[in-house]
Amino acid sequence: LLFTGQGAQTPGMGRGLCAAWPAFREAFDRCVALFDRELDRPLREVMWAEAGSAESLLLDQTAFTQPALFAVEYALTALWRSWGVEPELLVGHSIGELVAACVAGVFSLEDGVRLVAARGRLMQGLSAGGAMVSLGAPEAEVTAAVAPHAAWVSIAAVNGPEQVVIAGVEQAVQAIAAGFAARGVRTKRLHVSHAFHSPLMEPMLEEFGRVAASVTYRRPSVSLVSNLSGKVVTDELSAPGYWVRHVREAVRFADGVKALHEAGAGTFLEVGPKPTLLGLLPACLPEAEPTLLASLRAGREEAAGVLEALGRLWAGGGSVSW
């Protein structure tokens, strides 16, 4: 299972699945009830607000985005499990890794909700600004370009052999991106409220560390691939310090995909409102031909979309408990 990161949120996500399946609805309702203790307004009202309304705009604020994605992805996993589909390997992208860890039993749902709510709230409370830009260049080249600006900019994610995201103070990020663009390298600015996984996250780390230290951790019951190392891990995620580093350090998603492939993964099912991670896999695994399944697709009726993925999984030899 691949757990989608921030930026995939869509207004109304989860509503169709709640209407169709009790297994999804029960897990979703449980998440929402827990988040409502932590947030300053009901999460469901933000997620399902009328399009274009002031309330609907809150879904793109990090304090609500991360809880909303967690609730949908956790409930989607419950739905897949109700059909007898059990994951053998898990990987998430940034906030998605917290869902993956909760699904694997690293912490309880109650602790996971507290951790995610604090993460989103503290990120939201940072000064706005900063920038994130995706560069179509190898990591080594980007590392060299970032080095003179290390106090203000860092690599935020390595999403493919030539897909690296940098984040930090806007002026420095734009200067680095301009240098690549002048050489004909593809650059794309990401529409985000803050520069995640960059030096600009550092003011929140101490307080977030206190919340992380209050969580009870266990060893994962399902194999997890770490964003920080890009490798299958056992005990590393079961410590508060890991989740503090997780806010600041780069997401090594491309390495994680290779680790999944080496561990024998041949079917990749994305659990999230959009299949953003599946699009990264072909470049990460150029020699492989994995089966790629999306739980949901933007603009597609949710119940139909997830049933299509279930049908494709079964038709490809996957085990389903009809």
C-alpha contacts under 8 A as a table, 3 or more apart, distances in Angstrom:
res1	aa1	res2	aa2	distance
1	L	87	P	6.16
1	L	89	L	6.48
1	L	90	L	5.02
1	L	91	V	6.45
1	L	268	F	6.05
1	L	269	L	4.95
1	L	270	E	5.70
1	L	271	V	6.48
2	L	90	L	6.22
2	L	91	V	5.14
2	L	92	G	5.52
2	L	93	H	7.87
2	L	96	G	7.97
2	L	268	F	6.89
2	L	269	L	6.02
2	L	270	E	4.47
2	L	271	V	5.80
2	L	277	L	7.20
3	F	73	E	6.90
3	F	90	L	7.83
3	F	91	V	6.28
3	F	92	G	4.28
3	F	93	H	6.32
3	F	96	G	4.62
3	F	97	E	6.69
3	F	99	V	7.03
3	F	100	A	6.57
3	F	270	E	6.05
3	F	271	V	5.10
3	F	272	G	6.20
4	T	8	A	7.02
4	T	69	L	7.98
4	T	73	E	7.90
4	T	92	G	6.24
4	T	93	H	5.82
4	T	95	I	7.75
4	T	96	G	5.20
4	T	270	E	6.96
4	T	271	V	6.40
4	T	272	G	5.21
4	T	273	P	7.76
4	T	274	K	7.61
4	T	275	P	7.51
4	T	276	T	6.88
4	T	277	L	6.49
5	G	8	A	6.63
5	G	69	L	7.82
5	G	92	G	7.11
5	G	93	H	4.85
5	G	94	S	5.65
5	G	95	I	5.44
5	G	96	G	4.98
6	Q	9	Q	6.88
6	Q	65	T	7.10
6	Q	66	Q	6.82
6	Q	69	L	7.51
6	Q	94	S	7.52
6	Q	95	I	6.62
6	Q	96	G	7.86
7	G	192	V	7.82
8	A	272	G	7.52
8	A	273	P	6.16
8	A	274	K	5.61
8	A	276	T	7.03
9	Q	13	M	7.43
9	Q	59	L	7.49
9	Q	60	D	7.56
9	Q	65	T	6.83
9	Q	68	A	7.69
9	Q	69	L	6.56
9	Q	273	P	6.33
9	Q	274	K	7.69
10	T	13	M	5.63
10	T	273	P	6.82
10	T	298	A	7.58
11	P	47	M	5.78
11	P	48	W	6.10
11	P	49	A	7.29
11	P	51	A	6.94
11	P	56	S	6.94
11	P	59	L	7.32
12	G	15	R	5.79
12	G	47	M	5.55
12	G	48	W	4.34
12	G	49	A	7.14
13	M	16	G	7.54
13	M	47	M	6.86
13	M	48	W	7.28
13	M	72	V	7.36
13	M	273	P	6.56
14	G	17	L	5.26
14	G	18	C	6.07
14	G	72	V	6.04
14	G	302	E	7.62
15	R	18	C	5.16
15	R	19	A	6.38
15	R	48	W	7.36
16	G	19	A	5.22
16	G	20	A	6.33
16	G	301	E	7.20
16	G	302	E	5.41
16	G	303	A	6.18
17	L	20	A	5.08
17	L	21	W	5.97
17	L	24	F	6.42
17	L	25	R	7.18
17	L	302	E	6.13
17	L	303	A	5.85
18	C	21	W	5.81
18	C	22	P	6.82
18	C	24	F	5.86
18	C	25	R	4.44
18	C	28	F	7.69
19	A	22	P	7.81
19	A	25	R	7.41
20	A	303	A	6.73
21	W	24	F	5.56
21	W	25	R	6.30
21	W	79	L	7.67
22	P	25	R	4.83
22	P	26	E	5.81
23	A	26	E	5.52
23	A	27	A	6.53
23	A	75	A	7.73
23	A	78	A	6.40
23	A	79	L	5.40
23	A	82	S	6.62
24	F	27	A	5.43
24	F	28	F	5.98
24	F	75	A	5.00
24	F	76	L	6.17
24	F	78	A	6.17
24	F	79	L	5.08
25	R	28	F	5.05
25	R	29	D	5.85
25	R	75	A	7.30
26	E	29	D	5.21
26	E	30	R	6.19
26	E	75	A	7.88
27	A	30	R	5.16
27	A	31	C	6.36
27	A	74	Y	7.22
27	A	75	A	4.90
27	A	78	A	6.67
28	F	31	C	5.17
28	F	32	V	6.17
28	F	71	A	5.71
28	F	72	V	6.58
28	F	74	Y	7.41
28	F	75	A	5.08
29	D	32	V	5.10
29	D	33	A	6.03
30	R	33	A	5.25
30	R	34	L	6.38
31	C	34	L	5.25
31	C	35	F	6.19
31	C	71	A	5.48
31	C	109	L	7.68
31	C	113	V	7.34
32	V	35	F	5.05
32	V	36	D	6.02
32	V	42	P	7.87
32	V	43	L	6.23
32	V	44	R	6.74
32	V	71	A	6.74
33	A	36	D	5.22
33	A	37	R	6.98
34	L	37	R	5.57
34	L	38	E	7.23
34	L	110	E	6.89
34	L	113	V	6.72
35	F	38	E	5.13
35	F	39	L	6.12
35	F	43	L	6.97
35	F	67	P	7.06
35	F	113	V	6.25
35	F	114	R	7.65
35	F	117	A	7.04
36	D	39	L	5.30
36	D	40	D	7.46
36	D	41	R	6.84
36	D	42	P	5.40
36	D	43	L	6.31
38	E	114	R	7.19
38	E	117	A	6.41
39	L	42	P	6.98
39	L	43	L	7.40
39	L	64	F	7.97
39	L	117	A	7.28
41	R	45	E	7.83
41	R	46	V	7.87
42	P	45	E	5.52
42	P	46	V	6.78
43	L	46	V	5.22
43	L	47	M	6.21
43	L	64	F	7.08
43	L	67	P	7.82
43	L	68	A	7.01
44	R	47	M	5.03
44	R	48	W	5.91
45	E	48	W	5.36
45	E	49	A	5.48
45	E	55	E	7.61
46	V	49	A	5.31
46	V	55	E	5.64
46	V	56	S	5.61
46	V	58	L	6.34
46	V	59	L	6.01
46	V	64	F	7.73
47	M	56	S	6.81
47	M	59	L	6.15
47	M	68	A	6.84
48	W	56	S	7.32
49	A	53	S	6.90
49	A	55	E	5.94
49	A	56	S	4.94
50	E	53	S	5.64
50	E	55	E	7.72
50	E	56	S	6.34
51	A	56	S	6.03
52	G	56	S	6.27
52	G	57	L	7.20
53	S	56	S	5.23
53	S	57	L	6.79
54	A	57	L	5.41
54	A	58	L	7.20
55	E	58	L	5.56
55	E	59	L	7.75
56	S	59	L	5.79
57	L	60	D	5.94
57	L	61	Q	7.49
58	L	61	Q	5.13
58	L	64	F	6.64
58	L	65	T	7.93
59	L	62	T	7.67
59	L	64	F	5.56
59	L	65	T	5.27
59	L	68	A	7.70
60	D	64	F	7.11
60	D	65	T	5.62
61	Q	64	F	5.65
61	Q	65	T	5.78
61	Q	124	Q	7.11
61	Q	193	S	7.33
62	T	65	T	4.74
62	T	66	Q	5.95
62	T	120	G	5.31
62	T	121	R	7.22
62	T	123	M	6.93
62	T	124	Q	5.60
62	T	193	S	7.52
63	A	66	Q	6.42
63	A	67	P	7.23
63	A	117	A	6.91
63	A	119	R	7.84
63	A	120	G	4.16
63	A	121	R	4.64
63	A	122	L	7.84
63	A	123	M	7.34
63	A	124	Q	5.61
64	F	67	P	5.46
64	F	68	A	6.02
64	F	120	G	7.01
65	T	68	A	5.19
65	T	69	L	6.20
65	T	120	G	7.65
66	Q	69	L	5.25
66	Q	70	F	6.12
66	Q	95	I	6.55
66	Q	116	V	6.74
66	Q	117	A	7.51
66	Q	120	G	5.97
67	P	70	F	5.04
67	P	71	A	6.15
67	P	113	V	7.46
67	P	116	V	6.28
67	P	117	A	6.19
67	P	120	G	7.47
68	A	71	A	5.24
68	A	72	V	6.34
69	L	72	V	5.27
69	L	73	E	6.00
69	L	96	G	7.90
69	L	272	G	7.29
69	L	273	P	7.95
70	F	73	E	5.29
70	F	74	Y	5.87
70	F	95	I	7.61
70	F	96	G	7.23
70	F	98	L	7.90
70	F	99	V	5.85
70	F	116	V	7.86
71	A	74	Y	5.33
71	A	75	A	6.10
72	V	75	A	5.26
72	V	76	L	6.00
72	V	272	G	6.87
72	V	273	P	7.62
73	E	76	L	4.98
73	E	77	T	6.21
73	E	99	V	6.93
73	E	271	V	5.72
73	E	272	G	5.37
73	E	273	P	7.96
74	Y	77	T	5.26
74	Y	78	A	6.49
74	Y	99	V	6.27
74	Y	103	V	7.05
75	A	78	A	4.95
75	A	79	L	6.27
76	L	79	L	4.96
76	L	80	W	6.30
76	L	271	V	6.50
76	L	272	G	7.56
76	L	295	S	7.99
77	T	80	W	5.14
77	T	81	R	6.14
77	T	103	V	7.75
77	T	271	V	6.98
78	A	81	R	5.08
78	A	82	S	6.13
79	L	82	S	5.06
79	L	83	W	6.72
80	W	83	W	5.25
80	W	84	G	6.74
80	W	85	V	5.36
80	W	86	E	7.44
81	R	84	G	4.93
81	R	85	V	4.87
81	R	86	E	5.69
82	S	85	V	7.27
83	W	320	V	5.85
83	W	321	S	5.19
83	W	322	W	6.62
84	G	319	S	7.13
84	G	320	V	5.26
84	G	321	S	4.71
84	G	322	W	7.97
85	V	319	S	6.59
85	V	320	V	5.98
85	V	321	S	7.57
87	P	90	L	6.96
87	P	222	V	7.55
88	E	222	V	6.27
88	E	223	S	6.55
89	L	222	V	6.35
89	L	223	S	4.97
89	L	224	L	5.88
89	L	225	V	7.57
89	L	260	L	7.17
89	L	265	A	7.62
90	L	100	A	6.17
90	L	222	V	7.24
90	L	223	S	6.27
90	L	224	L	4.83
90	L	225	V	6.26
91	V	96	G	7.76
91	V	97	E	6.32
91	V	100	A	6.44
91	V	224	L	5.98
91	V	225	V	5.20
91	V	226	S	7.06
91	V	227	N	7.80
91	V	256	G	7.24
92	G	95	I	7.21
92	G	96	G	4.19
92	G	97	E	3.82
92	G	98	L	7.37
92	G	99	V	7.35
92	G	100	A	5.95
92	G	225	V	7.95
92	G	227	N	7.37
93	H	96	G	4.77
93	H	97	E	5.55
93	H	227	N	6.94
93	H	251	V	6.89
93	H	253	F	6.80
94	S	97	E	5.48
94	S	98	L	7.44
94	S	227	N	7.18
94	S	246	H	7.50
94	S	247	V	7.86
94	S	251	V	6.54
95	I	98	L	5.46
95	I	99	V	7.02
95	I	116	V	7.86
96	G	99	V	5.19
96	G	100	A	6.30
97	E	100	A	4.86
97	E	101	A	6.05
97	E	226	S	7.85
97	E	227	N	7.38
98	L	101	A	5.08
98	L	102	C	6.21
98	L	112	G	7.23
98	L	116	V	7.45
99	V	102	C	5.12
99	V	103	V	6.14
99	V	112	G	7.77
100	A	103	V	5.09
100	A	104	A	6.15
100	A	224	L	7.59
101	A	104	A	5.01
101	A	105	G	6.26
101	A	106	V	5.22
101	A	107	F	7.01
101	A	220	P	7.15
101	A	224	L	7.53
101	A	237	L	7.73
102	C	105	G	5.04
102	C	106	V	5.57
102	C	107	F	5.41
102	C	108	S	6.26
102	C	109	L	6.31
102	C	112	G	6.19
103	V	106	V	7.66
104	A	220	P	5.02
104	A	221	S	5.23
104	A	222	V	5.21
104	A	223	S	7.77
104	A	224	L	7.74
105	G	108	S	6.32
105	G	218	R	6.73
105	G	219	R	7.31
105	G	220	P	5.44
105	G	221	S	6.15
106	V	217	Y	5.42
106	V	218	R	4.72
106	V	219	R	5.68
106	V	220	P	5.00
106	V	221	S	7.77
106	V	237	L	7.26
106	V	238	S	6.15
107	F	111	D	6.08
107	F	112	G	6.10
107	F	215	V	7.20
107	F	216	T	6.10
107	F	217	Y	5.11
107	F	218	R	6.26
108	S	111	D	5.21
108	S	112	G	5.95
108	S	216	T	7.75
109	L	112	G	4.88
109	L	113	V	6.04
110	E	113	V	5.31
110	E	114	R	6.45
111	D	114	R	5.10
111	D	115	L	6.13
111	D	215	V	5.80
111	D	216	T	7.35
112	G	115	L	5.09
112	G	116	V	6.10
113	V	116	V	5.18
113	V	117	A	5.94
114	R	117	A	5.21
114	R	118	A	6.09
114	R	211	V	7.94
115	L	118	A	5.28
115	L	119	R	6.10
115	L	211	V	6.67
115	L	212	A	6.48
115	L	215	V	7.83
116	V	119	R	4.99
116	V	120	G	6.15
117	A	120	G	5.31
117	A	121	R	6.01
118	A	121	R	5.06
118	A	122	L	5.92
118	A	208	F	6.83
118	A	211	V	7.31
119	R	122	L	5.42
119	R	123	M	6.11
119	R	208	F	6.65
120	G	123	M	5.20
120	G	124	Q	5.99
121	R	124	Q	5.07
121	R	125	G	6.17
122	L	125	G	5.01
122	L	126	L	6.66
122	L	204	M	5.97
122	L	208	F	7.36
123	M	126	L	5.46
123	M	194	H	7.67
123	M	201	M	7.19
123	M	204	M	6.92
124	Q	127	S	7.99
124	Q	194	H	7.92
126	L	194	H	7.94
126	L	201	M	7.63
126	L	203	P	7.57
126	L	204	M	7.44
127	S	194	H	7.99
128	A	193	S	6.36
128	A	194	H	5.89
129	G	169	V	7.60
129	G	170	E	7.15
129	G	193	S	6.66
129	G	194	H	5.72
129	G	195	A	7.22
130	G	167	A	7.23
130	G	168	G	5.28
130	G	169	V	4.57
130	G	170	E	4.59
130	G	193	S	7.97
130	G	194	H	5.76
130	G	195	A	5.02
130	G	200	L	7.50
131	A	167	A	5.61
131	A	168	G	5.71
131	A	169	V	6.30
131	A	170	E	4.83
131	A	173	V	6.52
131	A	174	Q	7.90
131	A	189	R	7.55
131	A	190	L	7.53
131	A	192	V	7.43
131	A	194	H	6.77
131	A	195	A	5.23
132	M	165	V	6.66
132	M	166	I	5.57
132	M	167	A	4.31
132	M	168	G	6.80
132	M	170	E	7.95
132	M	173	V	7.18
132	M	189	R	6.01
132	M	190	L	5.50
132	M	191	H	7.80
132	M	192	V	7.31
132	M	195	A	5.77
132	M	196	F	7.78
133	V	165	V	5.52
133	V	166	I	5.49
133	V	167	A	6.62
133	V	173	V	7.25
133	V	174	Q	7.94
133	V	177	A	7.13
133	V	187	T	6.68
133	V	188	K	5.46
133	V	189	R	4.25
133	V	190	L	5.60
134	S	163	Q	6.60
134	S	164	V	5.65
134	S	165	V	4.23
134	S	166	I	6.50
134	S	187	T	5.62
134	S	188	K	5.07
134	S	189	R	6.26
134	S	190	L	7.06
135	L	162	E	7.45
135	L	163	Q	5.73
135	L	164	V	5.29
135	L	165	V	6.05
135	L	166	I	7.72
135	L	177	A	7.27
135	L	180	F	7.67
135	L	185	V	7.12
135	L	186	R	5.96
135	L	187	T	4.72
135	L	188	K	6.69
136	G	162	E	4.95
136	G	163	Q	4.85
136	G	164	V	6.63
136	G	185	V	5.91
136	G	186	R	5.08
136	G	187	T	6.39
137	A	141	E	6.69
137	A	142	V	6.76
137	A	161	P	7.65
137	A	162	E	4.37
137	A	163	Q	6.03
137	A	164	V	6.69
137	A	185	V	6.91
137	A	186	R	7.96
138	P	141	E	5.58
138	P	142	V	6.51
138	P	161	P	5.76
138	P	162	E	4.47
138	P	163	Q	6.95
138	P	164	V	7.13
139	E	142	V	5.10
139	E	143	T	5.96
139	E	158	V	7.10
139	E	161	P	7.23
139	E	162	E	6.99
139	E	163	Q	7.92
139	E	164	V	6.36
140	A	143	T	5.10
140	A	144	A	6.32
141	E	144	A	5.25
141	E	145	A	6.33
142	V	145	A	5.03
142	V	146	V	6.07
142	V	155	I	7.78
142	V	164	V	7.43
143	T	146	V	5.18
143	T	147	A	6.09
143	T	155	I	7.29
144	A	147	A	5.33
144	A	148	P	7.93
145	A	148	P	6.94
145	A	176	I	6.62
146	V	149	H	5.35
146	V	150	A	6.06
146	V	153	V	6.55
146	V	154	S	6.46
146	V	155	I	7.66
146	V	176	I	7.10
147	A	150	A	5.10
149	H	152	W	5.63
149	H	153	V	5.71
149	H	154	S	7.95
149	H	172	A	6.88
150	A	153	V	5.30
150	A	154	S	6.14
151	A	199	P	6.95
152	W	168	G	5.51
152	W	169	V	5.49
152	W	172	A	7.02
152	W	198	S	7.74
152	W	199	P	5.97
152	W	200	L	7.55
153	V	166	I	6.86
153	V	167	A	5.56
153	V	168	G	4.28
153	V	169	V	6.27
153	V	172	A	6.87
153	V	173	V	6.49
153	V	198	S	6.22
153	V	199	P	6.50
154	S	166	I	5.70
154	S	167	A	5.70
154	S	168	G	6.50
154	S	197	H	7.62
154	S	198	S	5.47
154	S	199	P	7.06
154	S	250	A	7.98
155	I	158	V	7.52
155	I	164	V	7.17
155	I	165	V	5.94
155	I	166	I	4.40
155	I	167	A	6.32
155	I	197	H	7.63
155	I	198	S	7.31
155	I	249	E	7.99
155	I	250	A	5.87
156	A	164	V	7.71
156	A	165	V	5.41
156	A	166	I	5.12
156	A	167	A	5.74
156	A	196	F	6.90
156	A	197	H	4.88
156	A	198	S	6.26
156	A	249	E	6.72
156	A	250	A	4.34
156	A	251	V	6.20
157	A	164	V	5.81
157	A	165	V	5.04
157	A	166	I	7.07
157	A	197	H	7.86
157	A	250	A	4.85
157	A	251	V	4.36
157	A	252	R	5.90
157	A	253	F	7.11
158	V	161	P	7.66
158	V	163	Q	6.28
158	V	164	V	4.62
158	V	165	V	6.44
158	V	250	A	7.18
158	V	251	V	6.17
158	V	252	R	5.06
158	V	253	F	5.95
158	V	254	A	6.02
159	N	162	E	7.88
159	N	163	Q	5.37
159	N	164	V	5.93
159	N	165	V	7.68
159	N	251	V	7.78
159	N	252	R	6.76
159	N	253	F	5.19
159	N	254	A	4.89
159	N	280	L	6.70
160	G	163	Q	4.70
160	G	164	V	6.88
160	G	253	F	7.48
160	G	254	A	4.90
160	G	280	L	6.58
160	G	281	L	7.91
160	G	283	A	6.14
160	G	284	C	5.41
161	P	164	V	7.96
161	P	254	A	7.15
161	P	283	A	6.88
161	P	284	C	6.45
166	I	173	V	7.00
167	A	173	V	6.47
167	A	195	A	5.20
167	A	196	F	6.62
167	A	197	H	6.92
167	A	198	S	5.45
168	G	172	A	7.40
168	G	173	V	6.20
168	G	195	A	5.33
168	G	196	F	7.80
168	G	198	S	5.28
168	G	199	P	6.25
168	G	200	L	6.12
169	V	172	A	5.70
169	V	173	V	6.14
169	V	195	A	7.66
169	V	200	L	7.33
170	E	173	V	5.08
170	E	174	Q	5.98
171	Q	174	Q	5.30
171	Q	175	A	6.19
172	A	175	A	5.05
172	A	176	I	6.29
173	V	176	I	5.28
173	V	177	A	6.19
174	Q	177	A	4.97
174	Q	178	A	5.94
175	A	178	A	5.09
175	A	179	G	6.38
176	I	179	G	5.24
176	I	180	F	6.66
177	A	180	F	5.21
177	A	181	A	6.13
177	A	187	T	6.54
178	A	181	A	4.95
178	A	182	A	6.05
179	G	182	A	5.27
179	G	183	R	6.82
180	F	183	R	5.29
180	F	184	G	6.68
180	F	185	V	5.29
180	F	186	R	7.63
180	F	187	T	7.46
181	A	184	G	5.00
181	A	185	V	4.90
181	A	186	R	6.29
181	A	187	T	6.33
182	A	185	V	7.29
192	V	195	A	7.24
195	A	198	S	6.00
195	A	200	L	6.48
195	A	201	M	7.44
196	F	200	L	7.50
196	F	201	M	6.53
196	F	247	V	7.37
196	F	248	R	7.33
197	H	200	L	7.96
197	H	201	M	6.62
197	H	246	H	7.80
197	H	247	V	5.66
197	H	248	R	4.26
197	H	249	E	5.32
197	H	250	A	5.90
197	H	251	V	7.90
198	S	201	M	5.78
198	S	202	E	7.79
198	S	248	R	5.70
198	S	249	E	7.10
199	P	202	E	5.59
199	P	248	R	7.03
200	L	203	P	7.12
201	M	204	M	6.01
201	M	205	L	7.00
201	M	247	V	7.17
201	M	248	R	6.18
202	E	205	L	5.34
202	E	248	R	7.01
203	P	206	E	7.20
204	M	207	E	5.77
204	M	208	F	6.09
205	L	208	F	5.07
205	L	209	G	5.88
205	L	244	V	6.15
205	L	247	V	7.73
206	E	209	G	5.02
206	E	210	R	6.60
207	E	210	R	5.22
207	E	211	V	6.75
208	F	211	V	5.17
208	F	212	A	6.16
208	F	244	V	6.83
209	G	212	A	4.94
209	G	213	A	6.03
209	G	240	P	6.73
209	G	241	G	7.04
209	G	243	W	7.93
209	G	244	V	5.83
210	R	213	A	5.10
210	R	214	S	6.61
211	V	214	S	5.29
211	V	215	V	7.03
212	A	215	V	5.50
212	A	240	P	4.89
212	A	241	G	7.67
212	A	243	W	7.05
212	A	244	V	7.52
213	A	239	A	7.96
213	A	240	P	5.23
215	V	240	P	7.58
217	Y	238	S	5.00
217	Y	239	A	6.55
218	R	238	S	5.72
219	R	234	T	6.55
219	R	235	D	5.73
219	R	237	L	7.94
219	R	238	S	6.10
220	P	223	S	6.80
220	P	224	L	7.38
220	P	234	T	6.60
220	P	235	D	7.54
220	P	238	S	7.89
223	S	232	V	6.60
223	S	233	V	7.07
223	S	234	T	7.27
224	L	232	V	5.52
224	L	233	V	5.87
224	L	234	T	7.34
225	V	230	G	6.11
225	V	231	K	5.17
225	V	232	V	4.20
225	V	233	V	5.91
225	V	256	G	5.89
225	V	259	A	7.38
225	V	260	L	7.44
226	S	229	S	5.52
226	S	230	G	5.14
226	S	231	K	5.64
226	S	232	V	6.32
226	S	233	V	6.34
226	S	237	L	7.80
226	S	252	R	7.98
226	S	256	G	6.89
227	N	230	G	5.35
227	N	231	K	7.93
227	N	246	H	7.53
227	N	250	A	7.50
227	N	251	V	4.83
227	N	252	R	5.08
227	N	253	F	6.07
227	N	256	G	6.87
228	L	246	H	6.73
228	L	249	E	6.84
228	L	250	A	6.52
228	L	251	V	5.91
228	L	252	R	5.94
229	S	252	R	6.64
229	S	255	D	7.81
229	S	256	G	7.81
230	G	252	R	5.33
230	G	253	F	6.43
230	G	254	A	7.45
230	G	255	D	4.64
230	G	256	G	4.05
230	G	257	V	7.76
230	G	259	A	6.85
231	K	255	D	7.14
231	K	256	G	5.81
231	K	259	A	5.71
232	V	256	G	7.81
232	V	259	A	6.72
232	V	260	L	7.79
233	V	236	E	6.25
233	V	237	L	7.54
234	T	237	L	7.20
235	D	238	S	5.32
235	D	239	A	7.81
236	E	239	A	6.56
236	E	242	Y	6.84
237	L	240	P	7.91
237	L	242	Y	5.86
237	L	243	W	7.39
238	S	242	Y	7.63
239	A	242	Y	5.74
239	A	243	W	7.44
240	P	243	W	5.55
240	P	244	V	6.66
241	G	244	V	5.13
241	G	245	R	6.27
242	Y	245	R	5.22
242	Y	246	H	6.03
243	W	246	H	4.70
243	W	247	V	6.60
244	V	247	V	5.53
244	V	248	R	7.07
245	R	248	R	5.29
245	R	249	E	5.76
246	H	249	E	5.58
246	H	250	A	7.67
246	H	251	V	7.95
252	R	255	D	5.60
252	R	256	G	6.36
253	F	256	G	4.86
253	F	257	V	6.27
254	A	257	V	5.23
254	A	258	K	6.52
254	A	281	L	7.97
254	A	284	C	5.80
255	D	258	K	5.17
255	D	259	A	6.26
256	G	259	A	4.99
256	G	260	L	6.27
257	V	260	L	5.06
257	V	261	H	6.30
257	V	281	L	7.17
257	V	284	C	6.77
257	V	285	L	7.74
258	K	261	H	5.06
258	K	262	E	6.13
258	K	284	C	6.89
258	K	285	L	6.94
259	A	262	E	5.05
259	A	263	A	6.11
260	L	263	A	5.02
260	L	264	G	6.53
260	L	265	A	5.49
261	H	264	G	5.19
261	H	265	A	4.89
261	H	266	G	6.83
262	E	265	A	7.26
265	A	268	F	7.24
266	G	289	E	7.87
266	G	290	P	4.90
266	G	291	T	6.25
267	T	290	P	5.67
267	T	291	T	4.60
267	T	292	L	6.12
267	T	293	L	7.59
268	F	278	L	7.73
268	F	290	P	7.10
268	F	291	T	6.11
268	F	292	L	5.06
268	F	293	L	6.12
269	L	292	L	6.14
269	L	293	L	4.63
269	L	294	A	5.86
269	L	295	S	6.98
270	E	275	P	6.12
270	E	277	L	7.09
270	E	278	L	6.80
270	E	292	L	7.96
270	E	293	L	6.30
270	E	294	A	5.09
270	E	295	S	5.98
271	V	275	P	7.91
271	V	294	A	7.05
271	V	295	S	5.65
271	V	296	L	7.71
272	G	275	P	6.86
272	G	295	S	6.64
272	G	296	L	6.62
273	P	295	S	7.46
273	P	296	L	5.33
273	P	297	R	6.45
273	P	298	A	6.97
274	K	294	A	7.46
274	K	295	S	7.90
274	K	296	L	5.76
274	K	297	R	5.05
274	K	298	A	5.87
275	P	278	L	5.55
275	P	279	G	7.01
275	P	294	A	5.49
275	P	295	S	7.62
275	P	296	L	7.00
275	P	297	R	6.51
276	T	279	G	5.70
276	T	280	L	7.40
277	L	280	L	5.36
277	L	281	L	6.96
278	L	281	L	5.40
278	L	282	P	7.96
278	L	292	L	6.56
278	L	293	L	7.84
278	L	294	A	7.62
279	G	282	P	6.93
280	L	283	A	6.08
280	L	284	C	6.67
281	L	284	C	5.01
281	L	285	L	6.02
282	P	285	L	5.17
282	P	286	P	5.53
282	P	288	A	7.92
283	A	286	P	5.43
285	L	288	A	5.42
285	L	289	E	7.89
293	L	309	A	5.71
293	L	312	R	7.60
293	L	313	L	7.49
294	A	297	R	6.86
294	A	305	G	7.99
294	A	306	V	7.55
294	A	309	A	6.19
295	S	305	G	6.52
295	S	306	V	4.83
295	S	309	A	5.96
296	L	300	R	7.40
296	L	302	E	6.13
296	L	305	G	5.38
296	L	306	V	5.80
297	R	300	R	5.53
297	R	302	E	7.59
297	R	305	G	6.60
300	R	304	A	7.43
300	R	305	G	6.24
301	E	304	A	5.60
301	E	305	G	6.14
302	E	305	G	5.07
302	E	306	V	6.23
303	A	306	V	5.50
303	A	307	L	6.20
304	A	307	L	5.20
304	A	308	E	6.14
305	G	308	E	5.22
305	G	309	A	6.51
306	V	309	A	5.09
306	V	310	L	6.23
307	L	310	L	4.88
307	L	311	G	6.05
308	E	311	G	5.07
308	E	312	R	6.18
309	A	312	R	5.12
309	A	313	L	6.12
310	L	313	L	5.08
310	L	314	W	6.26
311	G	314	W	5.17
311	G	315	A	5.98
312	R	315	A	5.02
312	R	316	G	6.05
313	L	316	G	5.26
313	L	317	G	6.67
313	L	318	G	5.14
313	L	319	S	7.84
314	W	317	G	5.23
314	W	318	G	4.55
314	W	319	S	6.23
314	W	320	V	6.39
315	A	318	G	7.03
